[in-house]
Amino acid sequence: MLASDTSPPIPPPQSPRRIRWLVWAPVLLLTAAAGGWLGLRYSTTGRQAALATGYIAHVVCSCRYVGGRDMASCETDREPGTEIVTVEDDTQKRTVTARVPLLSSRTARFDPEYGCALDKP
């Protein structure tokens, strides 16, 4: 060994197994997440979410624009078990949108001649 050799030590090369794992781990995680989301979206739970959002949007729209009540009063018309459904009121467009996060969203629109009707999904 020479006394003038001050270069840093060379790190050992990474094993091919470790590199392969670093490449495939994110792919596997994304695949599992997408599969879980699709399974939930198109399962019975997803259909129940679509049914609940349509029902709540229509009931709250009718309460708000046909009945002329405020949103706080309309919240009392909701069925037990629909607490996960969030409701958004747009007074300019006279629409009510009900959502279950990541699963379903439905909008009911008020027409003075016909009352409240759900928009097509």
Secondary structure, DSSP 8 states (H G I E B T S, - for coil): --TT-----------HHHHHHHHHHHHHHHHHHHHHHHHHHTSHHHHHHHHHHHHHHHHHHIIIIIS---HHHHGGGS-TT-TT-EEEEETTTTEEEEEETTTEEEEEEEETTTEEEE---
